[in-house]
Amino acid sequence: MPSSGIRITDAYEQQRDEVRRSLPSLLAGNRRRAISKALGDLYAEDQAEILSELTPEQRETALRFLGERLLPEALTHFEPSLLLEVVSCLAKSRFASMLTSLQTDDLVELFELLPLDKRRKAMDLLVPRTRLLVKQGLGYSEDSAGRLMRREIASVPEHWSVGQVIDYFRARRSGFSDSVQTREAFYTIILVSSGFRPIGTVQVSRLLGATRTTLVSAITDQEMHLVDADMHTDKVANLFHKYGLVELPVVDVNGRLCGSITADDVVEVIEERNEEDIFNLAGVSSHDFYADIGRVLLSRVPWLSLNLITAFLASSVVAKFSTAIEQLVALAVLMPIVASMGGNAGTQTLAVTVRSLALQRITGRNVRRLVGKECLISVISGLFFATLTGVGALLWFDDAALAVVIVVAMSCNIILGGFVGVCMPISLQRLDQDPAVGSSILLTTCTDIFGFFSFLGLAAWILL
């Protein structure tokens, strides 16, 4: 970490970029001390990022030279495909000490990325209490608040005074309790009843502004948000976004406080969801950058195969009208325009719908309004752009009938693209499927087939 303890953005970024640039030459020269100092002065996120950019041989050397200066938090920032490699380069004692320095939410995140055999061995390195907490966290579903929450909770009884709270945390600088440590900052203090049920929260700033004799219950915000440990992380993220929260208590099935979720963890969830939606629309994975060639091919081949099949379906429609195309070459020139405009219009609607679903803006009450709105937009834009295209076709080929054909076909295809773009992801979600996965390919298939069929069919009927 930088010795000043203060991050001066421009200076630190220059330092980080210099480390990235000079590290390969330092590794080639086996400059142990220089490598240890260069990487050791970086933050955990940047240590993981720069180490991930190296070759396996360079990474092993850098980790050996870095030694004790590899920050424990860096383990949570490696891609899953690299984490096992990094762990295998660490000595057992060093890995154990790094695990004991991590918060429970980071430990759960780390352990869920390890293979089962490695996970069992790593579990043995934890103290019994921490091992139990991590196992409890892993017992929740992958995308639940229980997986995301940390179990280091700043909580006090409802009958305490401000002075008692301050004295308690001063006296226990090493931890909130015998098993929970204060290595991580907290923003609020949760007031609990005798049954350890949360009854309110107190902002630290408000606590420090009160007199020592004031009861904590007197300055407690009773209107707090609570989430069940089984709640999906997307819903948790939406709560943070909607209400501007910084920390959110989590309760178990009995209503007892079992953890809390902080804003920094939710930011990661939002980034991951946005990234996942983008990659799913393209049929690829966010881990492809670091994965080996074989694994990347295995993940992409199914989608490319599906795309090839749909392309053949669209081509078979064109083949049905090969005679018409031979007689009127203008059809071959114009038909890609009809298909592509429908696909592009549908993709715009698809992107808006998938994002709205991710933010849970679409409900049973407004879904009809959304579908109607997008269809109306498609009708207006379809008529507008189809008319422009028809005028262009008329000027280009001097054929009024051809212009009418392309106006009708393009209008219908753009309207279809908008309808499919909004209805398909909604339907997939109601079938408990990811609305982003495969939607773009299915949308393109619909607009290509219908676009070719409508344009060439109308042309064969009217012009020939």
Summary of the structure (lengths in Angstrom):
residues: 464
radius of gyration: 29.3
end to end distance: 76.2
largest distance: 94.7
contacts: 1461
relative contact order: 0.06
helix: 66%
strand: 7%
